[in-house]
């Protein structure tokens, strides 16, 4: 299992990413077991986002390892001041992963739509 940034080529083929996103993935052989991105944020920070693990690779620790690796890479290698993650409070699986690797709840956000 290795961390690969070449996932960006695959993602950019299917889903063009803005230049402030950096893709990462865990590979097993030539297959991606888990993928995700870092998004650049103001004040020298990043957000872990767009995490996905194919069903056949779930519950094996790949997502946890990738989230931890991406966050550590952001802080130690890229020298970012902070690393955040936004998650759906209704998804206990992803929330457990994020808490297990060291993220802590900070605040809740809501989405509002206004009409004329």
Residue frames relative to the residue before (quaternion, step in Angstrom):
aa qw qx qy qz dx dy dz
X 1.0000 0.0000 0.0000 0.0000 0.00 0.00 0.00
X 0.0444 0.8107 -0.5812 0.0549 3.57 -0.85 0.93
X 0.4588 -0.6384 0.5338 0.3115 3.55 -1.21 0.51
X 0.0270 -0.8186 0.5732 -0.0248 3.56 -0.83 0.96
X 0.2663 -0.7425 0.5898 0.1727 3.55 -0.99 0.80
X 0.4856 0.6733 -0.4350 0.3487 3.61 1.23 -0.08
X 0.4462 0.6772 -0.4567 0.3657 3.58 1.26 -0.16
X 0.5470 0.6371 -0.3816 0.3865 3.57 1.17 -0.61
X 0.6279 0.5307 -0.3393 0.4571 3.58 1.01 -0.74
X 0.6597 0.4997 -0.2975 0.4760 3.57 0.98 -0.85
X 0.6660 0.4962 -0.3005 0.4690 3.58 0.89 -0.95
X 0.6735 0.5027 -0.3083 0.4457 3.58 0.86 -0.91
X 0.5985 0.5562 -0.3612 0.4495 3.60 1.15 -0.52
X 0.7677 0.3555 -0.1793 0.5020 3.58 0.90 -0.97
X 0.8035 0.0859 0.0172 0.5888 3.58 1.00 -0.84
X 0.2855 -0.7754 0.5290 0.1938 3.61 -0.16 1.15
X 0.2198 -0.7786 0.5795 0.0982 3.56 -0.82 1.04
X 0.5042 -0.6161 0.4967 0.3458 3.57 -1.06 0.65
X 0.6407 -0.5685 0.3497 0.3796 3.61 -1.14 0.49
X 0.6570 0.5085 -0.3339 0.4454 3.64 1.16 -0.32
X 0.5923 0.5087 -0.3806 0.4955 3.61 1.27 0.37
X 0.0971 -0.7719 0.6271 0.0389 3.56 -1.08 0.80
X 0.2429 -0.8141 0.5156 0.1114 3.59 -0.55 1.16
X 0.0773 -0.7727 0.6301 0.0022 3.53 -1.24 0.71
X 0.0235 0.8116 -0.5836 0.0116 3.57 -1.16 0.47
X 0.3458 -0.6708 0.6082 0.2462 3.52 -1.35 0.40
X 0.1470 -0.7946 0.5861 0.0585 3.53 -0.84 1.02
X 0.1204 -0.7027 0.6928 0.1086 3.49 -1.31 0.61
X 0.7799 -0.0496 -0.0273 0.6233 3.54 -0.21 1.26
X 0.7612 -0.3004 0.2505 0.5172 3.57 -0.65 -1.12
X 0.6084 0.5724 -0.3348 0.4360 3.59 1.31 0.02
X 0.3863 -0.7084 0.5396 0.2403 3.58 -1.02 0.81
X 0.2503 -0.7845 0.5562 0.1119 3.55 -0.75 1.14
X 0.7777 -0.0602 0.0411 0.6243 3.59 1.20 -0.49
X 0.0739 -0.8034 0.5908 0.0081 3.56 -1.04 0.80
X 0.1069 0.7866 -0.6043 0.0690 3.56 -1.24 0.45
X 0.3306 -0.7420 0.5555 0.1777 3.53 -1.34 0.17
X 0.2650 -0.6706 0.6547 0.2266 3.48 -1.44 0.25
X 0.1494 -0.7678 0.6175 0.0831 3.56 -0.96 0.89
X 0.4530 -0.6817 0.5072 0.2698 3.55 -0.88 0.98
X 0.1134 -0.7867 0.6058 0.0344 3.59 -1.03 0.88
X 0.6470 -0.5127 0.3801 0.4172 3.59 -1.22 0.30
X 0.8232 0.2674 -0.1972 0.4604 3.55 -1.31 0.35
X 0.6467 -0.5855 0.3054 0.3818 3.54 1.02 0.94
X 0.5099 0.6220 -0.4401 0.3994 3.57 0.91 0.96
X 0.2123 -0.7482 0.6102 0.1511 3.54 -1.38 0.09
X 0.2279 -0.7347 0.6168 0.1669 3.53 -1.32 0.36
X 0.3633 -0.6715 0.5998 0.2394 3.57 -1.01 0.85
X 0.1353 0.8086 -0.5576 0.1301 3.60 -0.74 1.01
X 0.8071 0.3121 -0.2251 0.4477 3.53 -1.40 0.07
X 0.2234 0.7842 -0.5448 0.1959 3.59 0.96 0.83
X 0.1065 0.7790 -0.6129 0.0788 3.56 -1.02 0.83
X 0.0453 -0.7577 0.6509 0.0145 3.51 -1.10 0.85
X 0.4454 -0.6922 0.4891 0.2886 3.62 -0.69 1.00
X 0.6558 -0.5600 0.3325 0.3818 3.61 -1.02 0.75
X 0.6818 0.5051 -0.3036 0.4334 3.61 0.93 -0.83
X 0.7177 0.4124 -0.2535 0.5007 3.62 1.23 -0.25
X 0.4744 0.6879 -0.4370 0.3327 3.59 1.24 0.07
X 0.8116 0.2623 -0.2290 0.4690 3.54 -1.32 0.55
X 0.5729 0.5667 -0.3863 0.4487 3.58 1.14 0.68
X 0.5909 -0.6177 0.3464 0.3864 3.57 1.30 0.07
X 0.4456 0.7167 -0.4503 0.2917 3.60 1.23 -0.06
X 0.6644 0.4953 -0.3169 0.4615 3.61 0.88 -0.88
X 0.6399 0.5213 -0.3282 0.4594 3.59 0.94 -0.84
X 0.6717 0.4920 -0.2968 0.4676 3.57 0.89 -0.93
X 0.6708 0.4975 -0.3120 0.4530 3.59 0.95 -0.81
X 0.6386 0.5142 -0.3351 0.4641 3.61 0.92 -0.85
X 0.6623 0.5010 -0.3063 0.4654 3.58 0.89 -0.92
X 0.6711 0.5060 -0.2939 0.4552 3.58 0.95 -0.89
X 0.6486 0.5100 -0.3184 0.4667 3.60 0.95 -0.87
X 0.6715 0.4967 -0.3016 0.4597 3.60 0.87 -0.95
X 0.6617 0.4958 -0.3097 0.4694 3.59 0.92 -0.88
X 0.6241 0.5394 -0.3255 0.4622 3.59 1.00 -0.84
X 0.6550 0.5250 -0.3134 0.4439 3.59 0.94 -0.89
X 0.7334 0.4329 -0.2357 0.4681 3.57 0.87 -0.96
X 0.7747 0.3790 -0.2070 0.4618 3.60 0.75 -0.97
X 0.7621 0.3726 -0.2095 0.4862 3.60 0.78 -0.96
X 0.7657 0.3480 -0.1938 0.5050 3.57 0.83 -0.96
X 0.3597 -0.7881 0.4414 0.2340 3.59 1.36 0.01
X 0.2513 0.7650 -0.5447 0.2343 3.58 0.98 0.89
X 0.5217 -0.6568 0.4563 0.2970 3.58 -1.13 0.72
X 0.8112 -0.0197 0.0348 0.5834 3.59 1.06 -0.66
X 0.1685 -0.7545 0.6290 0.0826 3.53 -1.31 0.48
X 0.0644 -0.8045 0.5904 0.0001 3.57 -0.74 1.08
X 0.1380 -0.7479 0.6361 0.1303 3.51 -1.39 0.05
X 0.1966 -0.7522 0.6156 0.1291 3.56 -1.05 0.76
X 0.0051 0.8220 -0.5670 0.0522 3.55 -0.84 0.92
X 0.5209 -0.6024 0.5079 0.3285 3.52 -1.30 0.38
X 0.4207 -0.7266 0.4823 0.2496 3.59 -0.60 1.11
X 0.6522 0.5280 -0.3082 0.4481 3.58 1.20 -0.43
X 0.6463 0.4877 -0.3264 0.4879 3.61 1.26 0.10
X 0.2112 -0.8305 0.5018 0.1181 3.59 0.07 1.26
X 0.5943 0.5777 -0.3715 0.4183 3.61 1.10 -0.57
X 0.7150 0.4273 -0.2732 0.4812 3.58 0.73 -0.99
X 0.6284 0.5370 -0.3446 0.4450 3.60 0.99 -0.72
X 0.6399 0.5132 -0.3263 0.4698 3.59 1.00 -0.77
X 0.6247 0.5333 -0.3365 0.4606 3.59 1.01 -0.81
X 0.7002 0.4846 -0.2840 0.4408 3.57 0.77 -1.03
X 0.6631 0.4849 -0.3118 0.4775 3.59 0.97 -0.77
X 0.6368 0.5494 -0.3293 0.4292 3.59 1.02 -0.82
X 0.7340 0.4006 -0.2445 0.4909 3.62 1.02 -0.68
X 0.7339 -0.4857 0.2216 0.4200 3.59 1.24 0.23
X 0.5235 0.5995 -0.4412 0.4147 3.60 1.20 0.00
X 0.1520 -0.7825 0.5997 0.0711 3.57 -1.07 0.76
X 0.5558 -0.6003 0.4412 0.3689 3.60 -1.02 0.69
X 0.1628 -0.7970 0.5780 0.0653 3.54 -0.98 0.89
X 0.7783 -0.1912 0.1599 0.5764 3.58 0.79 -0.97
X 0.3953 -0.6775 0.5619 0.2626 3.54 -1.31 0.31
X 0.1845 -0.7593 0.6143 0.1097 3.53 -1.17 0.67
X 0.2005 -0.7530 0.6105 0.1417 3.53 -1.20 0.49
X 0.2919 -0.7230 0.5940 0.1980 3.50 -1.27 0.37
X 0.0572 -0.8083 0.5855 -0.0234 3.54 -0.76 1.08
X 0.1405 -0.7675 0.6212 0.0734 3.53 -1.07 0.79
X 0.1687 -0.7848 0.5924 0.0678 3.55 -0.86 1.00
X 0.1215 -0.7756 0.6143 0.0794 3.51 -1.08 0.72
X 0.5345 -0.6368 0.4500 0.3261 3.56 -1.16 0.50
